[in-house]
């Protein structure tokens, strides 16, 4: 029923401004658990990622649900893990509208949202209410943390620590986001010295909560390798690659719109940078692959490259609520035919 409803309303939604359509869809999220039916991934797909038990290898990337209000809906749709945010220590409105643009023929998005969110304390309250009500999902829920726009880079450590302090014990894992292109100066925190200082403070402050680092696809290969080493030396549990790109690969159009590009046009670049990251990590920690995943073949390619799991966002916007269940269903069928998920990954 839910998928049929989406096919009906999708043409109407795509006539609206992208952010307006997003807000309308979010109003209907409370109905999703009742309409979705059972979309829990086949147990053959369960994955352990940094000690966390994913229900399946396809998770929700940060950016779609900044306030954590759709956690139960995302579980009902079959996501193997859920990442909310990006959240900042201070509430902030984000960049001026319009700030989200569809590239429909290319199946891509350009966004310059600017970490619009109600702040880490508000997200902590939302997640606490969910736990208290017995609605916490059976899959991990992570919180993606960014820097408040008004906070200068020299004070970034304290800003991130405020978010960790508010959310510690509320989320199952943290992601340090220093790779969004839409907060001025943020990507400079990927450089060795500021990154080592930041992660050297955040990882111990997180205590038993695993901390991942999310990296940009626009870093040069040597810089990516250096960032990976800094992260692992600091005790990060894993790496997420990649965030959006400020480049415009292929025939993406809207070259006059600044912001981060995601979706199908990002896939080639993301895959290239993932190879660099996986080579640098060399099996010492899990890597979660993000960028242009629309099909089971897309997901399987990243997993066979060595990713422990993958995340989707833009593909979900274009393909609708049935995407994740379809990916998991197709991967499960292949895993059963191969004699197990590990056998499938070996090809």
N, C-alpha and C positions, 0 to 999 in steps of 0.2 A: 504493500500500500504506500509506504513512504517513498519508494523509488518512483512509482507511478505518479505520485503527487509532485515530486520534484520535476519530472519530465514535463508535467503540465505547466508548472509555474516558471520554469527556467527561462523561457523566452521573455516573459514579463520582467523577471528579475534583471536580465541582461539588457533591458531597455533603460533601466535605472542607473544612476550614478553608482559605481561599485561599492562605495562605503554605505550608501543608503540601502542598497540591496543586502549588504552584510548585516546591518542593524535590523532589518525586517526578518531575516532568517533567524537571528538570535532570539527574537521574540517567541519563535515557535519551538525553541529547544526543549522546554519542559515536556512537550508532547512526544519527543523522539523515543524515549524508552517504552512508551505504550504502542508506538507505531512500527518500531523497527523489528520486533520479533526477536528470535534468538540468532544473533550473529557472532556468537563467541567463537573464536578461532578453534580449529581442530587441535586437540592436545599434541599432535605430532609436531606442531609448529612452535611449541614453547621454547623460549630462549632465556638463558641467564646472561645478563649484561651488567657487569660491575656488581655482581651479587644480587641484582634485582631480577625477579621472575617476570619476564614479559609474556603476555598471553599469546603473542605471535610476533613475527619480525617486523611488522609495519606499524609504526607509531605516528602520533600527531606531532608535527613540528610546532615550535613556538610561533606566535604571531597571530594565529587565528582566534584564540581565546585569551585575551590579555588579562581578564578579570577572574578567570577560573569559574565562570558561571555555568559552563556547559559540560562539566566533568562527567556527570551521569549520562549525558547524551553521547559523548564520545565513546564511553565504554559500551553503551548499547549498540553503537554502530560497528563495533568489533575492533577498535584500535588496540594494539598490543601494549601500548604505553601512551601516556598523555603528557604533553608538555604545555604548561600555561605560561603567560607572560608574552612579551618581555615586561617585567615589572621593575620599577625604580623605587629608590628609598622615598622620594618625594612624589606626591601626586603631580601630574602635569598634563596639559591638554594636547600636547603634540604639536605638529606643524600645522600651518593654515591649510584649510580645504580649498580646492580638491587635492587629495594626496594619495589616491589609489586609482590606478588606471588598468583596464583590461586590454590585452593584446589578443583579441579573440582568434584571428586566423593562425597566430603563432602559438596559442595556448600558453600565454605568459601574462605576468603581472608586473607592473612597476609601482612600487610604493615608496612613499617618503613620509610615513606615518609619524615618526619621531617619538616612539615610545609613549604614545598616549595611554595613560592608565591612572588608576585611582591610588596607586602607591602600595608599598609592600605591606603596610599594616592592614589595609583594607583587604588585600588578597589573603593574608593570614587569617583574618576574621571569616572570610568566605570559606576557606578550607577547613577551619575549625568547626564551623557550623555543619559542614558536610559530614565530618567525622562524628560529631555529637549526635547527628540524626541517623547514624548507621548507614549512610549512603556512600561511604568510601569504596571506590571500585576495587576489584580484585586484580587490577593491573597497576603498575607504578605511575605516580603522578609527580612530575618534576616541575620546578619553578625556574624559569629563565630570567636571569638578573642582568640589568643594564645600569648605566650611570645616569643619574639625574642631569638634565640639560644644564641647569644653573650651577652645577658643581664643577669647579675647574679640575683639570686632570691631576693636578698636584694633591687634590683632596679626594681623589677617586676611591682610595682604599677605604676611608671612613664611610663613604657613601655606600659601597658594596657591603661593608660589614654591618651597616644599619639594616640593610635588606636581609642579610643572613640571620641577624639576631631576631628580626620579626618573624621569619619563616622557618627557622630551625625547629624541627619536630613537627612541622606542619606538612612539608613536602617530602617525597621519597628520595629526590635527588635535586641538586642544583646545577645550573648551567651558567657559567660566567660568559656573558656576551660582550665581547670587545670588538665585534666585527660588523655591526650594523653601520651602513654608510650614512644614516640619517640623523645622527647626533654629532655635531661638530667636534672634531678632535678625538672621538672615541677610538677610531682604528689605530691611533698612535699608541694606545695601550697594548697593542700586540707586539711592540718592540721589546727586546730582551729585558732591559732594566725595569721599566714600569710593569711589565707583565710578571716578572719574578717577584717584585715587591707586592703586587696585587694578589697573586696566587699564594704567595708565602704567608699572607694574612688570612685569606678566605678559607683555604683548605683546613687549617687547624680550627678556625672559628666554626666551621660546619660540623665539627666533631665527627659523629659516625655517619653523617649524610654524605654520600658520594658526590664529588664535584667534577663536572665535565667542563671542558673549554671548547667554545664554538669559534671557528676560524673562518676568515673571509677567503673567497676564491681569487681575490685580486692581489694577494701576496705573491711575491716572487718565490720560487721553489726553495731557495736557501732560507728565506725568512720563515716559510712554513716549517721547514725542518727545525729551525732554531726555536720557534714557538712550541713545537711538540716537545723538544728536549726540556725547555723551561717548565712546561706543564707536568711532565713526568717527574722531573726532579722535585717539583713542589708537592707531589703526591696526588695529582689529579687522577681520578678513577678512569677517565677516558677522554676521547676527543669527538667532537661533532663537526663534520665538514660536508657541505659548506653553507655559509650564509649567502645572501644575495650579492649580485655583482653590479658595479657601477659602469661596467663595459656594456656594449650592446652587440653581442655576437649574433651573426646571421642577419636575417631580414626581420628585425624586431620592430621596426617602425617607432614612432613617437620619440625620435631621437632628441626632441626638444624638452622632454620631460626628464628632469633629474630624479634620482632615487635608485633604489635597489631593484634589479631585475630578477625575477624568479620564474620557475616553470620550465617548459620544454626547451626554450632557447638557452637556458643555463646548463642543460644536461652535459654537453660535451666538455665545457670548461670545468664543471664540478667533477666529472669523472677523471679528468686529467689531474686535478689537484688532489683528489682522493687517492690516486695512485702514489703521489708524493707523500701524503700523510701516512698511508698504510706502510709504505716502505720505511719511513722515519720511525714509526711506532714499533715496527718489527715484532708484532705479537705481544708486546709488553702490556698492552691495555686495549680495551675494546674501542673500536671506531664506529660511530653511527653515521651512515651516509645520507645526505640530503641533496636534492637538486634534480628536478625534472622527472620524477617518477610518476608514470601514468599507467603502466602495465605490469603484469607479473614478470615479463621478461626484463623490464627495467629494474625491478626490485631484485630479481635473481642475479642479474649481472653484478650489481653492487655487492650482494652477499657472497657471490663466488669470488669477487676480488679480495674479499677478506673482511668486509664489514660485519659486525656482530648483529646489526639491525639497520633499518632504514626509517626515515620519516617522510611524510607527505604534507603538503599544504596546498600549493597551487593546483595540483592534480585533483585534489578533493573539490576545489571550487569549480573546476570545469566539468569533472565527471559526476559529481553529485554524491549523495550519501551512501550509495551502494558501492563506491570504489573500494574501500578497505576490505569489506566482506568478500568482494570479488577477487581481489588480490590474494587474500588468505585462502579462499576456496581453491583457486587455481594452483597456488603453491602447495597446498595440502594434497591435492590430487597427484601432483608430480612427485611429492615426497613419498606417498604411498606406493606409487608405481616404481620408484627407485629403491624402495626398501628402507626408507627413513630419510629424515631431513638432512642429516650429515652426508648420507650417500648422494642425495640430490646436489648438495653443494660441491661435492667432488666431481660432479658431472658424469 
